[in-house]
Amino acid sequence: MVKCKISIKNSDPKARYLLLPHKKKDHDNFLKDTNINLDLITYNDFDYDLDEYIEKEVKIIKSQAKFKYNNINDEMFISLENSIIELEFESEDQEERFIDKDWEYESFTFTLNLKSSNSNDFINYTDSELFYLEMI
């Protein structure tokens, strides 16, 4: 298990906005009924069998995240401000390669899980240059 911190880079805050599946009038109910967690991190990992980099997903088993919500033209958006996460890897080798990466120069994306009593939605950050990852 690896513990990391995700923090924002100095970028346009609007680039960090992800559209939520509700309007402003339903936002209070959304917050009461929905548990928001970081679900997966996606990054490039070297596969020695193939002798190339491949995209890997790592399960986030625990996250403590701070989000901001924004109303733009009656549409609601979420943006991650920072988070402490714990990751679970498929193997010790994968974990060691992950830890050994120079995360100052590496990129990654991640997925948010919006789990409520009547749905389980996922939304993805696709811009790999929005956040820093730091081992703690």
N, C-alpha and C positions, 0 to 999 in steps of 0.2 A: 504494500500500500504506500502511495506517495501523496504527500500533502503539498499543495501549490497555492499561489496567490495569483489571481487575475486582476489586472488593473488596466485602466484606459490609457491609450496613447493620446498625445495632443493632436486630436483630429477634429474635424467638424462634428459637433454633437449630433447633428441630424443624420449623419452616416451610421450612427449607432442605433437609430430608431427602428424597431420592428413593429409592424402593424399587428394589432391585437384583433381577435374575432368579435368585437363588440363596439358599440357606439358609446359616446359620452354618457348618455342617460342610463346605461346599464353598467357603468363602471363600478359603482359601489357594490352592487350584487356580485359582479365578477370577482372583486377583491375578497368578499366574504366567502364565496363558494369555491375559489380556485387556489390550489397550492402550486406555486411556481418554483421549479427547481432546474438547475443545470443538469442535463442528462448525459451527453456525450461530448468528448473532445475528438476532433478529427485532425490528424497531422500526417506528415510523410515519414515513414519508417523504412530503413534499409532492410530488404529481404536478401539474405546471403544466398539462399537457394536460387533465386531468380537473378541475383547480381544487379538489382535495381531498387529504386525507391518505389514504395507502394503506399497508397492511402490507408491509414489504420484508424479505427475508432476505439476509444478507451472509455469505459463506463465510469461515470462520476457517481460514486457511491454515497457521497455526502457533500452538501454545499451550504455555505452561509453567504447569501448574496444580498447585495443592496441594489435595488432597482429604482429608476425614476419613471414616472408616467407622464405622458404629454398628450394634450388634446390639440389636434390640428384639424380644423374644419369639421368638427364633430366626430372625427376618427380618433381612436385611442392607440397610442404607441407606447412601447416599453423600451427602456434602454438599461443595460447593465452598467453599473458604476464601478463595482468591484466585487470580488468573491474570494473566499477561501474554500478550496475543494480538496477532496480526497479521491484518488483514482485507484481502480482495480485493473490489473493487467492480466493478459492471457498466460504469460510466462515470465519467469525471472529475467530471461534475456531481453524481452521486450521492455520490461521495466528499467533495466540497466541502460539500454540504448536511449530511452526516454530521458532518464536522469542525466546522462552524459551529453545530451544535446546542448548547444550554445543557444539558449532561448532568447538571447538578445537579438539574434539574427534569424531564428526559426519562425515559421508562421503556423497558425492553427485556426480552426474555426470551432464553434460549438453549437449545441442544440439546447433549446429550452423546452421543458415539458410543462404544459398547462393542464393540470389534472383537476377536474371538478367532479361533482356528483353525477353529471350526465354526459361528460365527454373527457377525452384524453387527447389533447392536441399537441403538436410539436411544431416549433418554429426555429428556423436556422439563421445564424449569422453566417454569411457567405464571404464577407470581406475579411481576409486573413491578416490584414494590417491594422485592425482597430484596437487590439489589446496586447498587453505584455503578459507573459507567463513567467513566474518566478518560483523556484523551489523554496520551501520553508521547512 
